[in-house]
Amino acid sequence: MLFQVGGAGSHPTFFEMSAAQQLPSSLRAALTYSIGVLALRRPFLHKILDYEDEFFAALTLILETHSLRTTDASFAETLYGLRRRAVNIHVKKDDLHTEAGNRIQNSGLRKRQKLLSVVFLVVLPYFKSKLHAIYNREREAALQASLWGNVNERFNEIDDLGDMGSSLASTSGLDTDVSVRTRFKKRMSKIVATCYPWLHAGTEGLAFAYQLLYLLDATGFYSPGLHALKLQVCRATGQELMDTSSRISKIRSNERERLRGPPWLKAVQGALLTCAYALLDYAQTGLIAAVFGFKMMEWWYQSAEERMSAPTVYPPPPPPPAPKVAKEGIPLPSDRTLCPLCSQKRANPSAVTVSGFVFCYACVFKYVSQYNRCPVTLVPANVDQIRRLFHDL
């Protein structure tokens, strides 16, 4: 056989490893959905959603640290009955071609391997999530600029021209520092938007290659991270599961013995430790229930067409044509920044809503008050249909 569907001995199957790898993303989706529903009645929960990456990173840090400390496995691997083992390969020099020459020594995880496991399980996914958010933000900005033009820069240019005198008088070192910091952030965001697709494609391609080799039994490492740490994932035996339970009890009893202080203080600290351990145990059970509940609701409420069809982005409709200038109306100047009524640069630009043409506020207010119509199209209008424009485009 090229690969073993049911696994052999302590070697887990590809499907077990894949399920354990996908569990954190399912857990995050379930928590985000649950908090989003609760936030409809408790608005303060929106603060958690605003810092979703940090909240989930802190939660996974607690779970992964506790799981690696007590079971030598990640949180997801523990739920599937898997354990991490350090692998040291030694080859005998006298016989390089015999299988007896290859010895794989399995041992418990060292402190350094546990620490690096936390880095690969928590820190790297957190930074990847932040880079992905920056890339999506830059991509949306580029898409908006291609459809509507870079409106923000045009607004900023107009504001700079209009407030040039005051800005020159109030320029300070603080403003310069802020502008330099803003330019640096924009430049770094553009660099991330350019490099992230290649980085993401490289990491995903390398992970896919390792998974394919693991499926074909060509390697014992499911991911590049496990290979870098020289760790293999194995199935836990019944004795190991029993030892894990006794190990957890021993760790908790040792922590209670380390308590210092008067008897009443030790009793309070012991009660707090017991509550913390109970909450941690209930949290692990509740998180798994949340994952399965989320998957059930996702399957129940989402139709097959919605799962298979991708959202279609249509281009915006073209703007309506400009209204025609009446024969007896006031002609438009060639320079669009001039007011048609006074032929001067517009001051407090305001538009008549029935036509959309822009005038000085004082000019158009006086004209509409007297003639009750648009000066250009001669369409009936009143002063309530004059709107102030804050950016003269």
PASETOR-670851 format. One record per residue (C-alpha): residue in three letters; x, y, z. Coordinates in steps of 0.001 Angstrom, whole numbers, plus 524288, in hexadecimal, padded with zeros to 5 digits. Example, Ala and Ser with C-alpha at 12.3 -4.5 7.8 and 13.67 -1.06 7.14 Angstrom:
2
ALA8300C7EE6C81E78SER835667FBDC81BE4
This chain:
393
MET800008000080000LEU8046A80DC97FD40PHE7FE39812C8809ACGLN7F6FC80CE681516VAL7E9148116D816E7GLY7E79C80B9382469GLY7F54780E3082948ALA7FEAE8044F82ED7GLY8024C8034A83D2FSER8060D8105C842E7HIS806B181714835A1PRO7FAA281FFB8340DTHR7F3A4820D482716PHE7F3A782C8281E1FPHE7E57782F2C82183GLU7E84782FA483015MET7F3398395782E03SER7EAF484186824C1ALA7DFAB841F282E68ALA7E8C68460A83967GLN7EEA6850BE830EFGLN7E16B8564F82CE8LEU7DBD28567983AAEPRO7E193863CD83ECESER7DBC086AC1832FASER7CE838647A83593LEU7CF9186854843D4ARG7D2778766884025ALA7C6F9876FC836BCALA7BDF2871578411ELEU7C26287B2084B69THR7C15C8869B84208TYR7B3A4882BA83E2ASER7AF568808984C42ILE7B50688D788510EGLY7AEF58947784563VAL7A18688F2C84900LEU7A349892B78575FALA7A80C8A04D8538BLEU79A908A34584DFAARG795848A3AA85C00ARG7A23B8A74E862D8PRO7A8BE8B21785ADDPHE7B5038B21F86354LEU7B8A48A50985D1FHIS7BB978AC5C8508DLYS7C87F8B033856E1ILE7CC6B8A1DF85683LEU7C9128A13C84817ASP7D1238AD88845B9TYR7DCF08A65D84B3FGLU7D96C898F08462EASP7E7668950D842B9GLU7ECBC898D18500DPHE7E186892578575EPHE7E2CB8858085015ALA7F1AE885B68513EALA7F0AA8875B8600BLEU7E6AA87C61860EDTHR7EEC087304858B6LEU7FAE9876B686073ILE7F4478724986D0ELEU7EEFD865C386708GLU7FB63861E385FD2THR80447864E386B67HIS7FBDF85CE1874A0SER7FA8D851B086AECLEU8091B850F6867BFARG80C768519D8761CTHR8036F8467D87A10THR8025783DA786E11ASP80DF9840A386515ALA8047B843F985A22SER7FD0284F7D854D0PHE7EF0885205858E2ALA7E97084C5D84C4BGLU7F2918409F84C70THR7EEAD83D8585A6DLEU7E05683CE78569DTYR7E374832F284C00GLY7EBCA82A9585507LEU7F8CE82E7F84EEBARG805E38319A85523ARG8124A838608509AARG81EFB830E585165ALA82CD9835C384F95VAL8339A82E04844E3ASN8425282BCD84487ILE84774823D78391FHIS8549681D2583ABBVAL85B208156D82FE1LYS8655D80B29832C9LYS8721880CD882B8AASP875157FE6082A43ASP8689E7FAEC82309LEU8621A805C881B5EHIS859517FCD381376THR852857F53E81E4DGLU846087F953824D8ALA84C067F669831FCGLY855398018B82FC1ASN84A3180B7D8303BARG8458C80DDE83DF1ILE83AE08175C84123GLN83AFB81B2184F53ASN82E66820E285475SER82E9E828F3860B1GLY8268A8332F86784LEU826C78413B8632FARG8313F84A0F86890LYS82E1D857B186D7EARG8341385DDF8614CGLN82BB1855788585ALYS81F748591785FECLEU822D68677685EF0LEU8254F866A785053SER818BA85EDF84EBDVAL8115C86A30854E9VAL818088736C84B4FPHE813CC86B3883FA3LEU8060D8692384509VAL802FC876E4849FBVAL80CC78817484646LEU80EA887E6E837D0PRO7FFF387CDE83512TYR7FD96889E783BFFPHE8076A891278337FLYS8021E88A7182768SER7F46A88EE182AE6LYS7F8FA89CFA82C8FLEU8004089CAF81F8EHIS7F4308970F818FFALA7EBE58A22181E93ILE7F5788AC588197BTYR7F5828A5D380C18ASN7E69E8A5A580B7CARG7E5F48B3F280F79GLU7EFAB8B80780508ARG7E8CF8AFA37FAEFGLU7DB988B5D97FDE3ALA7E1B68C36A7FD21ALA7E7CB8C0257EFE5LEU7DAD68BAD27EAE9GLN7D39A8C6E87EF85ALA7DDCF8CFB27E933SER7DC7D8C86D7DC44LEU7CDA68CA097DC7CTRP7CBCE8D7907E25FGLY7D9338DDB07E183ASN7E19B8E14E7ED19VAL7D76A8EA037F369ASN7DE708EB4980068GLU7EAB38F0E87FA54ARG7E2A68FAA97F288PHE7DBA48FEFE7FEDEASN7E89290055805F0GLU7EE4C9086E7FAE2ILE7E296911A67FB24ASP7E367912E6809DDASP7F1E9915C8808F3LEU7EFA8920567FE9FGLY7E4889267080643ASP7EBAF9266C8133CMET7F9659295380E65GLY7FA759363F8157DSER7F6089312182296SER7FDFA9249E8218ELEU80A6A92C1B81ECBALA808389342282B01SER8052492874833C2THR80F5991ECC82EDDSER816DB9187D83A05GLY8203490D5283C74LEU81506904D484149ASP80D95906328347CTHR819DE902AD82D0BASP81BCA8F68083545VAL80DB58F2768331CSER80ECC8F4418246CVAL81B898EC8482400ARG8156E8E1A782C1FTHR8097E8E16182352ARG811E08E0BE8171EPHE819E68D5D081D18LYS80D9E8CE0782061LYS8085F8CFB7812A4ARG815448CB7F80CD0MET815FF8BF7781578SER807E18BC1081215LYS80B218BCB2803A4ILE817088B40C805B8VAL80EA78AA2D80D0EALA804448AAA28025ETHR80EC48A7CE7F830CYS8163889D217FF66TYR80B428963E806C3PRO8057688ED27FB04TRP812CB888EF7F80CLEU81548885B68064EHIS807CF87FB0807C2ALA8093F877C47FB47GLY816A0872DB7FF92THR8124586E8980D1CGLU805C18684380818GLY80D168614A7FD42LEU8173D85C0F806D0ALA80C928579481026PHE80565850D6804F9ALA811F5849DF800E7TYR81405844BA80EBDGLN805DB8404680FBBLEU806D18393B802AFLEU8136483272806D5TYR80D1D82EC7813CDLEU8016C8292780C9FLEU80A7E820D08043DASP8124281C618103FALA81E6D822FB80AD6THR820BF82AAC81761GLY81CA5829F682571PHE81B33838BD826E1TYR80DD383E54823B6SER8122B84C9E822E0PRO81EAF8549182127GLY81D578597082F12LEU81DCB84BB9834ADHIS829848489C82C1FALA8309C854E5830B9LEU82E0F8510683EE0LYS8317A842B083C19LEU8248183E3C841A3GLN81B898338083D0CVAL80D52831BD840DFCYS809A182438845B5ARG7FD7381DFD84B25ALA7FCB981D56859DFTHR7FB9C80FF385FD9GLY7F23380C9086AB8GLN7FD2980CC98749BGLU8015081A488700ALEU7F37A81F5B871A6MET7F31781A1A87F8AASP8008781FD988242THR7FBCD82CEF87D14SER7F08882D45886C1SER7F974829FA89216ARG8037B833CC88D13ILE7F95E83EB188CFCSER7F54183B4289ACALYS8036283B1289F41ILE80645848548990FARG7FA6884E6889F84SER7FDA58489C8ACC2ASN80BA684D948ABA6GLU806AA85B268A8A6ARG7FE1F85AB68B4C3GLU809DB856988BCFAARG811938625A8B819LEU807DC86BC78BE1DARG80DA9874508C8B4GLY8079E87C648D365PRO7FE8287AFD8DEFDPRO7F4F286F908DF14TRP7E9638781F8DB88LEU7F0E087DE88CFF4LYS7F4F9870668CB49ALA7E6CD86C0B8CC1BVAL7E262877998C3E7GLN7ED2E875618B9ECGLY7E9EA866E98B94AALA7DB9986A0B8B6EALEU7DF43873868AC19LEU7E808869498A5D8THR7DD1D85F498A66BCYS7D3B4868E38A007ALA7DDBE86C3089595TYR7E00485DDD8925FALA7D15D85B56891F6LEU7CF47866EC888F0LEU7DA4D8622E88024ASP7D4758549287F50TYR7C6ED859F587C87ALA7CC908636187284GLN7D2E88584886B03THR7C627850B886AC5GLY7BE5485CD88673ELEU7C7768608185C23ILE7C5E885332855E8ALA7B731854098575CALA7B7A78618985120VAL7BF4485C408456CPHE7B5C485136842E0GLY7AA2285A2E84537PHE7AF868642C83BABLYS7B1C5859D083144MET7A3F1854C183356MET79DFE86244831EBGLU7A67E865268261ATRP7A1C5858B681F7BTRP793A085B3882366TYR792368695381F13GLN79ADD8699681326SER79597863F380688ALA79D9B85CBB7FC89GLU79C7E867EC7F2EAGLU7A205871957FCCBARG7AD57868897FFC9MET7B0E9866837F194SER7AE53873F57EBDBALA7B85887E937EE13PRO7B3F288C9B7F02ATHR7B3FF8948D7E3A3VAL7B9178A2827E3D9TYR7B2678AAE17D999PRO7B7EE8B7EE7D4FAPRO7B0CA8C41A7D9BEPRO7A6828C9C57D099PRO7AA928D5847C85BPRO7A6C78E2F97CD7EPRO79ABB8E96A7C785PRO79CE78F3707BCA8ALA79E1D901BE7C04FPRO791A1909D87BED0LYS79096912617B2C9VAL7930E920EA7B3BCALA786F7928F07B05FLYS787C6932847A521GLU783DC93DD97ADE2GLY78BDA938BC7B946ILE798ED93DC27BDC5PRO7A3E9937317B5E4LEU7AE2692F107BCCBPRO7BC0E934707BD49SER7C71892CB77B730ASP7CE1692C347C445ARG7C639923277CD18THR7CB77929837D965LEU7C4889365C7D641CYS7B6D2939D27DA4EPRO7ADA693B827CE79LEU7A6D1946F97D532CYS7B24F94F897D969SER7BCED949B07D0A4GLN7C603949597DC79LYS7CC2193DE27E390ARG7C173937777EB71ALA7C08493AE77F9DDASN7B8E99317980281PRO7B53C928F87F6C7SER7A717924897F700ALA79F0E91C797ED8DVAL790DB91D4C7E959THR78B8190F927EB06VAL78226910477DF70SER78D7A911E67D5DBGLY79A2D90F1F7DD08PHE7A15991B4A7D869VAL7AA279220D7E254PHE7AA6C930B97E585CYS7AEBA939A67F058TYR7A55F938567FBA3ALA7A264946E77FC60CYS7A047947E47EDA0VAL7975893C337EC2FPHE78FA093F6B7F880LYS78CCB94D2B7F39ETYR7893E9485E7E5E9VAL7805393D3E7EA5FSER779B7946037F476GLN7766D94FAC7E9BCTYR7731B946D27DE1BASN76FC8939987E478ARG7772F931E37DA2FCYS784AF92C797D6C6PRO78D16936E27D02DVAL7922192D6A7C5C0THR786F7923F87C2A7LEU77BBC92CFB7C6E1VAL77596921647CDD6PRO76CBA925E97D917ALA773CB925CB7E631ASN7738092C187F398VAL77D9A92F5D7FDF8ASP77AF0922938053BGLN780E091B6B7F997ILE78E3A921DE7FB0DARG798A391906800E7ARG7A60491CDE80601LEU7B17C9154A80030PHE7BCF9912D08092AHIS7C62A90EAC7FE27ASP7C60D916057F167LEU7C99090BAE7E74E
